[in-house]
């Protein structure tokens, strides 16, 4: 509902565990991308290998980045760089 045509539409998912992106969710996301493309990047906290693998796959499907945060240091900088890198420049 907040989509901006020709804008920098980004979604950032931040989680410390497994996040389910079911096939039905994926189908809806892909269908929506045709008319309202949104970049989805993922920030993962923690060291659960299965969760990290899952989050990387979600970022790939969302044409975004995966950022693995192990410490709270420089989190603001990492997030701001992601937003800048994914923003369209006019």
HUKACOR-V451993 format. One record per residue. N is the residue number from 1. RES is the residue in three letters. PSI is psi in degrees with one decimal (NA if undefined). BURIAL is + if it has 24 or more other ideal C-beta (glycine too) atoms within 12 Angstrom, else -. Layout:
n=N res=RES psi=PSI burial=BURIAL
n=N res=RES psi=PSI burial=BURIAL
This chain:
n=1 res=UNK psi=-16.5 burial=-
n=2 res=UNK psi=16.9 burial=-
n=3 res=UNK psi=136.8 burial=-
n=4 res=UNK psi=113.7 burial=-
n=5 res=UNK psi=133.3 burial=-
n=6 res=UNK psi=16.3 burial=-
n=7 res=UNK psi=-175.7 burial=-
n=8 res=UNK psi=86.8 burial=-
n=9 res=UNK psi=111.2 burial=+
n=10 res=UNK psi=147.1 burial=+
n=11 res=UNK psi=132.9 burial=+
n=12 res=UNK psi=119.3 burial=+
n=13 res=UNK psi=122.9 burial=+
n=14 res=UNK psi=124.6 burial=+
n=15 res=UNK psi=155.5 burial=+
n=16 res=UNK psi=15.0 burial=-
n=17 res=UNK psi=-160.7 burial=-
n=18 res=UNK psi=136.3 burial=-
n=19 res=UNK psi=119.9 burial=+
n=20 res=UNK psi=124.4 burial=-
n=21 res=UNK psi=80.3 burial=+
n=22 res=UNK psi=159.3 burial=-
n=23 res=UNK psi=-34.1 burial=-
n=24 res=UNK psi=-39.3 burial=-
n=25 res=UNK psi=-43.2 burial=-
n=26 res=UNK psi=-43.3 burial=-
n=27 res=UNK psi=-43.7 burial=-
n=28 res=UNK psi=-42.7 burial=-
n=29 res=UNK psi=-46.1 burial=+
n=30 res=UNK psi=-42.3 burial=-
n=31 res=UNK psi=-40.7 burial=-
n=32 res=UNK psi=-29.0 burial=-
n=33 res=UNK psi=-25.8 burial=-
n=34 res=UNK psi=-43.1 burial=-
n=35 res=UNK psi=-23.9 burial=-
n=36 res=UNK psi=73.1 burial=-
n=37 res=UNK psi=134.8 burial=+
n=38 res=UNK psi=133.8 burial=+
n=39 res=UNK psi=129.7 burial=+
n=40 res=UNK psi=111.9 burial=+
n=41 res=UNK psi=157.6 burial=+
n=42 res=UNK psi=133.1 burial=+
n=43 res=UNK psi=122.7 burial=+
n=44 res=UNK psi=131.4 burial=+
n=45 res=UNK psi=144.3 burial=+
n=46 res=UNK psi=-175.5 burial=-
n=47 res=UNK psi=18.7 burial=-
n=48 res=UNK psi=109.2 burial=-
n=49 res=UNK psi=-41.2 burial=-
n=50 res=UNK psi=-42.1 burial=-
n=51 res=UNK psi=-42.8 burial=+
n=52 res=UNK psi=-43.4 burial=+
n=53 res=UNK psi=-45.7 burial=-
n=54 res=UNK psi=-43.9 burial=+
n=55 res=UNK psi=-35.8 burial=+
n=56 res=UNK psi=-42.0 burial=+
n=57 res=UNK psi=-39.9 burial=-
n=58 res=UNK psi=-43.6 burial=+
n=59 res=UNK psi=-41.2 burial=+
n=60 res=UNK psi=-45.8 burial=-
n=61 res=UNK psi=-30.0 burial=+
n=62 res=UNK psi=5.3 burial=+
n=63 res=UNK psi=32.9 burial=-
n=64 res=UNK psi=-160.0 burial=+
n=65 res=UNK psi=157.8 burial=+
n=66 res=UNK psi=128.5 burial=+
n=67 res=UNK psi=118.2 burial=+
n=68 res=UNK psi=116.3 burial=+
n=69 res=UNK psi=120.7 burial=+
n=70 res=UNK psi=-25.5 burial=-
n=71 res=UNK psi=156.6 burial=-
n=72 res=UNK psi=-11.3 burial=-
n=73 res=UNK psi=142.5 burial=-
n=74 res=UNK psi=24.7 burial=-
n=75 res=UNK psi=-43.8 burial=-
n=76 res=UNK psi=-42.3 burial=-
n=77 res=UNK psi=-42.8 burial=-
n=78 res=UNK psi=-45.1 burial=+
n=79 res=UNK psi=-44.8 burial=-
n=80 res=UNK psi=-39.0 burial=-
n=81 res=UNK psi=-38.2 burial=-
n=82 res=UNK psi=-45.8 burial=+
n=83 res=UNK psi=-44.1 burial=-
n=84 res=UNK psi=-45.0 burial=-
n=85 res=UNK psi=-32.4 burial=-
n=86 res=UNK psi=-4.4 burial=+
n=87 res=UNK psi=140.5 burial=-
n=88 res=UNK psi=139.5 burial=-
n=89 res=UNK psi=128.9 burial=-
n=90 res=UNK psi=NA burial=-
